[in-house]
Amino acid sequence: MANIRHLSTSLRLALTVGANETKSVSVSKISEAITAAKVESFVEQAGNLLEYPIATAKKYDTGILESE
């Protein structure tokens, strides 16, 4: 039976820097157990600190497939 072993979790924030232009900012090494409410809270707080508004926030989980 195969298993997926968790390696990392990160967030990628897309910032609106112009009318048709975005830049991305990544936040890595976060807990894989982070909840949607905590992500939402983080994005709100980060939005208050960043120069540009956050257009989108995506959570990425990376794992490796292992077979027994």
C-alpha positions as CSV (number, residue, x, y, z in Angstrom):
1,M,0.0,0.0,0.0
2,A,1.3,3.5,-0.9
3,N,1.4,6.4,1.5
4,I,2.0,10.1,1.0
5,R,4.6,11.6,3.4
6,H,4.2,15.3,4.0
7,L,7.3,17.4,3.2
8,S,6.2,21.0,3.4
9,T,3.3,23.5,3.4
10,S,3.5,27.0,2.1
11,L,1.3,30.0,1.1
12,R,1.6,32.0,-2.1
13,L,0.2,35.5,-2.0
14,A,-0.5,37.3,-5.3
15,L,-0.2,41.1,-4.9
16,T,-1.8,43.6,-7.2
17,V,0.9,46.0,-8.2
18,G,-0.7,47.6,-11.2
19,A,-3.9,47.5,-13.3
20,N,-2.9,44.2,-15.0
21,E,0.2,43.3,-13.1
22,T,0.7,41.0,-10.1
23,K,3.7,39.9,-8.1
24,S,3.9,36.9,-5.8
25,V,5.2,36.4,-2.3
26,S,5.7,33.0,-0.7
27,V,5.6,32.1,3.0
28,S,7.1,28.7,3.7
29,K,7.6,26.3,6.6
30,I,4.1,26.6,8.0
31,S,2.3,23.9,9.8
32,E,0.5,21.4,7.6
33,A,-2.4,21.5,10.1
34,I,-3.0,25.2,9.5
35,T,-6.8,25.9,9.3
36,A,-8.6,28.0,6.8
37,A,-9.5,30.4,9.6
38,K,-5.8,30.9,10.5
39,V,-4.9,31.4,6.8
40,E,-7.6,34.0,6.5
41,S,-6.4,35.8,9.7
42,F,-2.8,35.7,8.4
43,V,-3.7,37.1,5.0
44,E,-5.7,39.9,6.7
45,Q,-2.8,40.8,8.9
46,A,-0.2,40.5,6.1
47,G,-2.4,42.7,4.0
48,N,-2.1,45.5,6.6
49,L,1.7,45.3,6.4
50,L,2.3,45.0,2.7
51,E,2.6,47.9,0.3
52,Y,0.2,46.3,-2.3
53,P,-3.2,44.6,-1.8
54,I,-3.4,40.8,-1.8
55,A,-5.4,39.6,-4.7
56,T,-5.3,35.8,-4.0
57,A,-3.8,33.4,-1.4
58,K,-3.1,29.8,-2.2
59,K,-2.0,27.0,0.1
60,Y,0.3,24.4,-1.2
61,D,1.1,21.0,0.4
62,T,4.0,19.1,-0.9
63,G,4.4,15.4,-0.3
64,I,6.2,12.3,-1.6
65,L,4.6,9.1,-2.6
66,E,6.2,6.1,-0.8
67,S,5.4,2.5,-1.3
68,E,5.8,-0.2,1.3
